[in-house]
Amino acid sequence: MALFSRRSKDSPETPADEAAPDEAVDATPAAPEVESEADAAADAAAAASVSISVSSYSGLGASAPAAKPTLQPRKTARAATKVAPRATETVPGLKDNVLLREALARVADGTAPQALLDVARQCLQGHLFLRIKGDARALLAEGKELPLAMVKVGDRSFALAYSSGAALQASVRGDGDADTSALGQPVLSVIKHVLAGPYEGLIIDQSSAPARAVLPKDLLKKILEKVDEQLTVKTLLAGERTPETAAAVAQALTTAPLWVAVGKLDDGRPGIAEGRAEDGSRYLEVYSHPLEVAVMGRGDQAAPVTGAQLAAALGDAGLAGVLVDPAGPWIRLSRADLAPLFATAA
């Protein structure tokens, strides 16, 4: 099955990012327990807009149609970044989640649903910063519960998290509460904490309007339902590109959860999305999470596929390989790169 999805030409390569940290980091930025009334109202408005994005997410995890479509190209206009931007520390000692920070900067542009889905997918690598009332290290050493910063919108509570040291500092300037510390935590740990608590969702960079987002509880649940707990592919694509990266991603494709994008041809029949390189060679699009399909904005459904099934699909000798996470950061793997994948179907 193949639905050709001709991508725009590759964007120029940019400096690679460093791997994001998983460990906790103490810092001086402070956290409020409650936002101002004006900020709370703004967050309520943001939360209302996010509900639209949840409906955009409703088709995730659909099964691929059994019908075999005719091969047909289809153009897409979405530009993609090949590698993650270089790692930065806008506050010394706190390594920014650069991909998430840049996705938040785009929230004010384009349609809210698509921009917020972009934020959600870029959450799925690296870490988030939490603001803790008091000294986080001392509280952890004493075995005490960490009092996380949160906001109230009416009778609803939202947890707060931050993409960068600069976003933390913006919050400190907004409330002046210096009796707090910052804690860097893996993103999945943060999401699980939010879902286990009395929260209606997660607000990221709440003092950085318009570059902030509200991820509602329903969307966070959808993220976890389909996620690779190790975030193997996402982490490799977000990290520094080395001569070993292609081999590491190819190996990850043999075991990690994968999806393809299933859409309709002009005649209504289903097909799997395909990308084209500048020389016209064909690459099957493969995705590390259904969010990566949804953010493409083509109305495709995310259909799960195993490594062995993917290897079988590549039985079409006209396919030059796979394109992983086309919305970026992405990587193109040739048939030679995919030897570990073909071994699963042997």
C-alpha positions in Angstrom: 0.0 0.0 0.0 1.3 3.4 -0.8 0.0 6.9 -0.8 2.7 9.1 -2.1 3.1 12.3 0.0 5.6 14.5 -1.7 7.3 16.6 0.9 8.7 20.0 0.3 12.5 19.9 -0.3 14.6 19.3 2.7 15.5 22.4 4.7 19.2 23.2 5.2 20.8 21.3 8.0 21.2 23.2 11.3 23.5 22.5 14.3 22.6 19.5 16.3 21.2 19.6 19.8 22.7 17.9 22.7 20.8 15.2 24.6 18.5 16.6 27.2 19.1 15.8 30.9 16.9 13.6 33.0 18.4 14.5 36.4 17.1 16.9 38.9 18.8 20.4 39.1 18.5 22.9 41.8 18.3 26.6 40.8 17.3 29.9 42.3 14.2 30.7 40.2 11.0 30.9 42.2 7.4 29.6 41.7 4.1 31.1 42.7 1.4 28.9 44.2 -1.3 31.0 42.3 -1.2 33.2 39.3 -2.7 36.7 39.1 -6.4 36.9 38.3 -5.6 38.3 34.9 -3.2 35.4 34.1 -5.8 32.9 35.3 -8.4 34.4 33.0 -5.9 34.2 30.1 -5.1 30.5 30.9 -8.9 29.8 31.0 -9.1 31.2 27.5 -6.1 29.1 26.4 -7.6 26.0 27.9 -10.8 26.6 25.9 -8.8 26.7 22.6 -7.0 23.5 23.4 -10.2 21.5 23.5 -10.3 21.9 19.7 -7.0 20.2 19.4 -8.3 17.2 21.3 -11.0 16.6 18.7 -8.2 16.7 16.1 -6.6 13.9 18.0 -9.7 11.6 18.0 -8.6 9.3 15.2 -5.3 8.2 16.7 -4.4 4.5 16.7 -6.8 3.6 13.9 -6.3 0.3 12.1 -4.9 0.5 8.6 -7.5 -0.3 5.9 -7.2 -3.7 4.2 -7.7 -2.3 0.7 -4.6 -1.9 -1.5 -4.7 1.5 -3.3 -3.2 2.5 -6.5 0.2 4.3 -6.1 -0.3 8.0 -6.5 1.7 11.1 -5.4 0.2 13.7 -3.2 2.0 17.0 -2.4 2.3 18.4 1.1 3.6 21.9 1.9 4.8 21.4 5.4 8.5 22.4 5.9 10.5 20.3 8.3 13.7 20.7 10.4 16.1 17.9 10.0 18.0 18.2 13.2 17.3 19.8 16.6 18.7 23.3 17.3 21.8 23.6 19.4 21.3 23.2 23.1 21.2 26.4 25.1 21.1 27.5 28.8 19.1 30.7 29.1 19.9 30.4 32.8 23.3 29.0 33.6 23.0 25.4 34.9 19.5 24.8 33.4 19.6 23.2 30.0 16.6 24.4 28.0 14.3 22.0 26.3 15.0 23.8 23.0 12.5 21.9 20.7 9.7 22.5 23.2 10.7 26.1 23.6 10.6 26.7 19.9 7.3 25.0 19.5 5.8 27.3 22.2 7.2 30.3 20.3 5.0 29.2 17.3 1.8 29.0 19.3 0.9 32.6 18.4 1.2 31.7 14.7 -1.1 29.6 12.6 -4.2 27.8 13.9 -4.3 27.0 17.6 -5.1 23.3 17.3 -2.1 22.6 15.0 0.3 24.7 17.0 -0.8 23.1 20.3 -0.4 19.6 18.9 3.1 20.7 17.8 3.8 21.7 21.5 2.4 18.3 22.7 4.6 16.3 20.4 7.8 18.3 21.2 7.1 17.6 24.9 8.0 14.0 24.1 11.7 14.3 24.5 14.0 15.5 27.2 12.7 17.2 30.3 10.5 19.8 31.9 11.3 22.1 34.8 9.0 22.2 37.8 8.9 24.9 40.4 9.0 23.7 44.0 8.1 25.8 47.1 11.3 25.7 49.3 14.5 23.8 48.7 13.8 20.8 46.4 17.0 18.9 47.4 16.4 19.3 51.1 12.8 18.2 50.8 13.8 15.2 48.8 16.5 14.3 51.3 13.9 14.5 54.1 11.5 12.3 52.2 8.9 15.0 52.1 6.3 15.6 49.4 7.3 18.3 46.9 4.8 21.2 46.8 4.5 21.9 43.1 3.4 25.2 41.8 -0.1 25.3 40.3 -2.8 27.7 39.3 -6.5 27.8 39.8 -9.0 28.6 37.1 -12.3 28.8 38.8 -12.6 25.4 40.6 -10.1 23.7 38.3 -6.4 23.2 39.1 -3.6 23.1 36.6 0.0 22.0 37.2 2.8 24.3 36.0 5.9 23.3 34.1 8.6 25.2 32.1 10.6 24.6 29.0 13.6 26.8 29.9 15.4 28.8 32.5 14.1 32.0 30.8 10.5 30.9 31.2 11.2 30.2 34.9 12.7 33.6 35.3 9.7 35.2 33.6 7.5 33.6 36.2 9.7 34.8 39.1 9.5 38.4 37.8 5.8 38.1 37.6 5.3 37.1 41.3 8.5 38.0 43.1 8.4 34.8 45.2 12.1 33.8 45.6 11.6 31.0 48.2 11.5 28.2 45.6 13.8 26.0 43.5 13.7 24.4 40.1 13.5 20.6 39.5 14.3 19.1 36.1 12.3 16.0 35.5 11.8 13.6 32.5 8.7 14.6 30.6 6.8 11.3 31.1 7.3 11.5 34.9 5.7 15.0 34.8 2.8 13.8 32.7 2.2 10.8 35.0 2.3 13.0 38.0 -0.3 15.4 36.6 -2.6 12.5 35.6 -2.3 11.0 39.1 -3.1 14.3 40.8 -6.1 16.6 41.1 -5.2 18.5 37.9 -7.2 19.3 34.8 -4.1 19.6 32.7 -0.6 21.1 32.4 0.2 24.7 31.7 3.7 25.2 30.1 5.4 28.5 30.4 2.4 30.3 31.9 4.1 33.7 32.3 5.4 33.8 28.7 2.3 34.7 26.8 1.6 34.3 24.0 4.3 31.6 23.9 2.5 29.3 26.4 0.2 26.3 26.1 -2.4 24.4 28.1 -2.4 20.6 27.6 -5.7 19.3 28.9 -6.0 16.0 30.8 -7.6 14.2 27.9 -4.7 15.0 25.6 -2.2 13.9 28.2 -4.0 10.6 28.6 -3.9 10.1 24.8 -0.2 10.8 24.8 0.5 8.1 27.4 -1.8 5.5 25.7 0.4 5.4 22.7 3.9 6.4 24.0 7.1 4.4 23.9 8.1 4.5 27.6 11.7 4.8 26.7 11.1 7.5 24.0 13.9 5.8 22.1 13.3 7.2 18.6 12.3 10.7 19.8 15.4 10.9 22.0 17.7 9.8 19.2 16.2 12.3 16.8 16.4 15.1 19.3 20.1 14.4 20.2 23.3 15.2 18.6 23.8 13.6 15.1 26.8 11.4 14.9 28.0 8.7 12.4 26.2 6.2 14.6 22.8 7.9 14.7 21.4 6.2 11.6 22.3 2.7 12.8 20.9 3.5 16.3 17.5 4.7 14.8 17.4 1.7 12.5 17.9 -0.7 15.5 15.2 1.2 17.4 12.7 0.7 14.6 12.9 -3.1 15.3 11.3 -2.8 18.7 9.8 0.6 19.3 6.1 1.3 18.7 5.7 2.7 15.2 2.9 4.2 13.1 2.2 5.0 9.5 -0.1 7.8 8.1 -3.1 6.4 6.3 -5.1 8.8 4.1 -7.2 8.8 1.0 -6.2 9.1 -2.6 -8.2 11.3 -5.0 -10.4 8.4 -5.9 -11.2 7.7 -2.2 -9.1 4.6 -1.8 -6.8 4.4 1.3 -3.0 4.5 1.1 0.1 5.0 3.3 1.9 8.3 3.1 5.2 8.5 1.3 7.8 11.2 1.0 10.1 12.1 -1.8 13.7 13.2 -1.7 15.1 15.9 -4.0 16.2 13.3 -6.6 12.7 11.8 -6.7 13.5 8.7 -4.7 10.6 7.4 -2.6 10.7 7.0 1.2 7.9 5.4 3.4 6.9 7.8 6.1 7.2 6.3 9.6 6.2 8.0 12.9 7.3 7.5 16.5 3.9 8.6 18.0 0.4 9.3 16.6 0.9 13.0 17.5 3.6 13.1 14.8 0.9 12.1 12.2 -1.7 14.5 13.5 0.6 17.5 13.5 1.2 17.1 9.7 -2.3 18.5 9.3 -3.3 16.3 6.4 -6.2 14.6 8.1 -4.4 11.2 8.0 -5.1 8.4 10.5 -2.3 7.0 12.5 -2.1 3.2 12.0 0.2 1.1 14.2 2.8 -1.1 12.4 5.4 -3.5 13.8 9.0 -3.6 12.7 8.4 -6.8 10.8 5.3 -5.3 9.0 7.4 -2.3 8.1 10.1 -4.5 6.6 7.4 -6.4 4.6 6.1 -3.0 3.3 9.6 -2.2 2.1 9.4 -5.3 -0.1 8.5 -2.7 -2.8 11.9 -2.4 -4.5 10.9 1.1 -5.6 11.1 2.4 -2.0 14.6 3.7 -1.2 14.0 3.5 2.6 12.0 5.3 5.3 11.6 8.9 6.5 11.2 9.0 10.3 9.0 11.7 11.9 8.8 14.0 8.8 7.6 17.0 10.9 11.1 17.2 12.4 13.6 16.6 13.7 13.7 13.8 11.1 16.0 11.3 9.6 16.1 9.5 6.3 17.3 5.9 6.4 18.3 4.0 3.2 17.7 0.3 2.6 21.3 -0.3 3.6 20.8 1.5 6.9 17.7 -0.7 7.5 19.5 -4.1 7.6 18.5 -4.7 11.3 14.8 -4.1 10.3 15.0 -6.5 7.4 16.5 -9.1 9.7 13.3 -9.1 11.7 11.3 -10.4 8.7 13.9 -13.0 7.7 
